[in-house]
Amino acid sequence: MKVVVTGGAGFIGSHTVELLVSEGYDVVVIDDFSSGSMNNLSNVAEKISVVNRSILDKEALDTILRDADAIIHLAAIVSVEESIKDPERVYRVNALGTLYLLEAARRHDIERFVYASSAAVYGDPIELPVKETHPCRPKNVYGSSKLAGETLVYSYKETYGLSTISLRYFNVYGPRMKPGDYAGVVYKFFERILQGKPPIIHGDGEQTRDFVYVGDVAKANVIALSSRETGVYNIGTGKAISINELAEKIMGIVGVKLEPIHGPPRPGDIRYSVADISQAIEKLGWKPVVSIEEGLRRTFDYMKYMVSKKQLG
């Protein structure tokens, strides 16, 4: 099976590509390298095809998807901060790019379309843990753009019979992440602490998040690819951790004790978030296996390595 992975040179994309290759899939990566890097694909570079194009390039999509069987659509601008600074650009890439990809998928009879969505579609939860049936009221343009993508994915399933599934990622972290990524706070905490600087926390730090390891998310993507299930599924751990607790865990792993600096809350930030993942467990047969402690240790090892290579900090 030939699988096209958009954003395949990025954080989650590269881990997904590695897993696909290990399971025998023929992989084509589409990436414009605005945030991704070939360094992320160094382990599998000789086993895949890479096309340097934007998902807004309709002609390129048409050519690439002509002989493809399935798509895992990860290409997006994933930064809430970027969506506040440049909402039009974020919406264009995340929503319009998804429409272009769906239209190309329809024309070429793609067998399966896996869409990477986000817990940002929920906004501030009314009740916890958050179920997939929870109302969607995104607080920022990033969340709105991902929700728009979801509705397009659903519409193409209903109108054209495209086999689709949407995965609502919670706060994804791990090796190869960047400051603006899904759980950029993990990166920023490690970066400052490794420099001997105290972590900066927006607000009182009692806001909670559901941090899920990137390897577990990659596994969810591959399972969703071969599944016949449709609809939306939360991809998290079902466990909440406060930002203050996260800072303490990271300082413990690094082996330092610093007093965090508390700044003003960020506009558009969600107060509490934790996933109900029972649907993913029951219907997809997926569940996370990497604990927050183990995941943070792996992230620390990666960031130490990158510092030694002078590619970080």
Secondary structure as the mmCIF struct_conf table of DSSP 4:
data_model
#
loop_
_struct_conf.conf_type_id
_struct_conf.id
_struct_conf.beg_label_comp_id
_struct_conf.beg_label_asym_id
_struct_conf.beg_label_seq_id
_struct_conf.end_label_comp_id
_struct_conf.end_label_asym_id
_struct_conf.end_label_seq_id
STRN STRN1 LYS A 2 THR A 6
TURN_TY1_P TURN_TY1_P1 GLY A 7 ALA A 9
BEND BEND1 GLY A 10 GLY A 10
HELX_RH_AL_P HELX_RH_AL_P1 PHE A 11 SER A 22
TURN_TY1_P TURN_TY1_P2 GLU A 23 GLY A 24
STRN STRN2 ASP A 26 ASP A 31
BEND BEND2 SER A 34 SER A 35
HELX_RH_3T_P HELX_RH_3T_P1 MET A 38 LEU A 41
TURN_TY1_P TURN_TY1_P3 SER A 42 VAL A 44
HELX_RH_3T_P HELX_RH_3T_P2 ALA A 45 LYS A 47
BEND BEND3 ILE A 48 ILE A 48
STRN STRN3 SER A 49 ASN A 52
TURN_TY1_P TURN_TY1_P4 ILE A 55 LEU A 56
HELX_RH_AL_P HELX_RH_AL_P2 LYS A 58 ILE A 64
HELX_RH_3T_P HELX_RH_3T_P3 LEU A 65 ASP A 67
STRN STRN4 ALA A 70 HIS A 73
BEND BEND4 ALA A 76 ALA A 76
HELX_RH_AL_P HELX_RH_AL_P3 VAL A 80 LYS A 85
HELX_RH_AL_P HELX_RH_AL_P4 PRO A 87 TYR A 91
HELX_RH_PI_P HELX_RH_PI_P1 ARG A 92 LEU A 96
HELX_RH_AL_P HELX_RH_AL_P5 GLY A 97 ARG A 107
TURN_TY1_P TURN_TY1_P5 HIS A 108 ASP A 109
BEND BEND5 GLU A 111 GLU A 111
STRN STRN5 ARG A 112 SER A 118
HELX_RH_3T_P HELX_RH_3T_P4 ALA A 119 VAL A 121
TURN_TY1_P TURN_TY1_P6 TYR A 122 TYR A 122
BEND BEND6 ASP A 124 ASP A 124
BEND BEND7 ILE A 126 PRO A 129
STRN STRN6 VAL A 130 VAL A 130
HELX_LH_PP_P HELX_LH_PP_P1 LYS A 131 LYS A 131
TURN_TY1_P TURN_TY1_P7 GLU A 132 THR A 133
BEND BEND8 HIS A 134 HIS A 134
BEND BEND9 LYS A 139 ASN A 140
HELX_RH_AL_P HELX_RH_AL_P6 VAL A 141 TYR A 160
STRN STRN7 THR A 164 TYR A 169
STRN STRN8 ASN A 171 TYR A 173
BEND BEND10 GLY A 174 GLY A 174
TURN_TY1_P TURN_TY1_P8 PRO A 175 ARG A 176
TURN_TY1_P TURN_TY1_P9 PRO A 179 GLY A 180
BEND BEND11 ASP A 181 ASP A 181
TURN_TY1_P TURN_TY1_P10 TYR A 182 ALA A 183
HELX_RH_AL_P HELX_RH_AL_P7 GLY A 184 LEU A 194
TURN_TY1_P TURN_TY1_P11 GLN A 195 GLY A 196
HELX_LH_PP_P HELX_LH_PP_P2 LYS A 197 PRO A 199
STRN STRN9 ILE A 200 HIS A 202
TURN_TY1_P TURN_TY1_P12 GLY A 203 ASP A 204
BEND BEND12 GLY A 205 GLY A 205
STRN STRN10 THR A 208 ARG A 209
STRN STRN11 PHE A 211 TYR A 213
HELX_RH_AL_P HELX_RH_AL_P8 VAL A 214 SER A 226
BEND BEND13 GLY A 231 GLY A 231
STRN STRN12 VAL A 232 ILE A 235
BEND BEND14 GLY A 236 GLY A 236
BEND BEND15 GLY A 238 GLY A 238
STRN STRN13 ILE A 241 SER A 242
HELX_RH_AL_P HELX_RH_AL_P9 ILE A 243 VAL A 254
TURN_TY1_P TURN_TY1_P13 GLY A 255 GLY A 255
HELX_LH_PP_P HELX_LH_PP_P3 PRO A 260 PRO A 260
STRN STRN14 ILE A 261 GLY A 263
HELX_LH_PP_P HELX_LH_PP_P4 PRO A 264 ARG A 266
TURN_TY1_P TURN_TY1_P14 PRO A 267 GLY A 268
BEND BEND16 ARG A 271 ARG A 271
STRN STRN15 ALA A 275 ALA A 275
HELX_RH_AL_P HELX_RH_AL_P10 SER A 278 GLN A 279
HELX_RH_PI_P HELX_RH_PI_P2 ALA A 280 LEU A 284
HELX_RH_AL_P HELX_RH_AL_P11 ILE A 292 SER A 308
TURN_TY1_P TURN_TY1_P15 LYS A 309 LYS A 310
#
